[in-house]
Amino acid sequence: MTDYGRIEATLAGYDYALGDCFRCIRTEVQVAHIGDITSPDAVTPLFACRWCIEALVVMHDRAHEPLGRMYVDTPREHPY
């Protein structure tokens, strides 16, 4: 389950400047440096807007949820 208070704290921890978001391809929006793609020839910085950073954090949280959690609310007996 995503902790939205933690997401807000994560978003507040970045330094933002005007730039282009690599994920949604919007230009001249508030973006933060979130990492780099490194190859033997170059380092490419990745900048993302607040909306995309939030979406990436939620994706990360969902990918690391215990697999059994999605079945917790299912009935134990067949309904028919």
DAQUI-V994185 format. One record per pair of residues at least 6 apart in sequence whose ideal C-beta (glycine too) atoms are under 8 Angstrom apart, sorted by sequence separation. I is the first residue (numbers start at 0). J is the second residue. D is the distance in whole Angstrom. If there is no record, write none. Layout:
BEGIN
i=I j=J d=D
i=I j=J d=D
END
This chain:
BEGIN
i=19 j=25 d=7
i=20 j=26 d=8
i=36 j=42 d=7
i=37 j=43 d=8
i=19 j=26 d=5
i=35 j=42 d=5
i=36 j=43 d=4
i=19 j=27 d=7
i=20 j=28 d=6
i=35 j=43 d=6
i=47 j=55 d=7
i=18 j=27 d=7
i=19 j=28 d=8
i=35 j=44 d=5
i=36 j=45 d=7
i=17 j=27 d=6
i=18 j=28 d=7
i=20 j=30 d=5
i=34 j=44 d=8
i=35 j=45 d=6
i=17 j=28 d=7
i=19 j=30 d=7
i=34 j=45 d=5
i=17 j=29 d=7
i=18 j=30 d=4
i=32 j=44 d=6
i=33 j=45 d=5
i=16 j=29 d=7
i=17 j=30 d=7
i=32 j=45 d=7
i=33 j=46 d=7
i=15 j=29 d=4
i=16 j=30 d=7
i=32 j=46 d=6
i=33 j=47 d=5
i=15 j=30 d=7
i=16 j=31 d=8
i=31 j=46 d=7
i=15 j=31 d=5
i=30 j=46 d=4
i=31 j=47 d=7
i=14 j=31 d=6
i=30 j=47 d=6
i=13 j=31 d=3
i=14 j=32 d=8
i=30 j=48 d=5
i=31 j=49 d=8
i=13 j=32 d=8
i=29 j=48 d=6
i=33 j=52 d=6
i=13 j=33 d=8
i=28 j=48 d=5
i=29 j=49 d=6
i=31 j=52 d=7
i=33 j=55 d=8
i=25 j=48 d=6
i=21 j=45 d=5
i=21 j=46 d=6
i=22 j=47 d=5
i=23 j=48 d=6
i=20 j=46 d=6
i=21 j=47 d=6
i=22 j=48 d=8
i=19 j=46 d=7
i=20 j=47 d=5
i=23 j=50 d=7
i=18 j=46 d=5
i=20 j=48 d=4
i=23 j=51 d=5
i=22 j=51 d=4
i=20 j=51 d=6
i=22 j=54 d=8
i=22 j=55 d=7
i=15 j=49 d=8
i=10 j=49 d=6
i=13 j=52 d=7
i=10 j=52 d=6
i=9 j=52 d=7
i=10 j=53 d=6
i=6 j=53 d=6
i=9 j=56 d=6
i=6 j=56 d=5
i=6 j=57 d=7
i=1 j=56 d=8
i=1 j=57 d=5
i=2 j=60 d=8
i=1 j=60 d=5
i=0 j=60 d=8
i=1 j=61 d=7
i=0 j=64 d=7
i=0 j=68 d=8
END
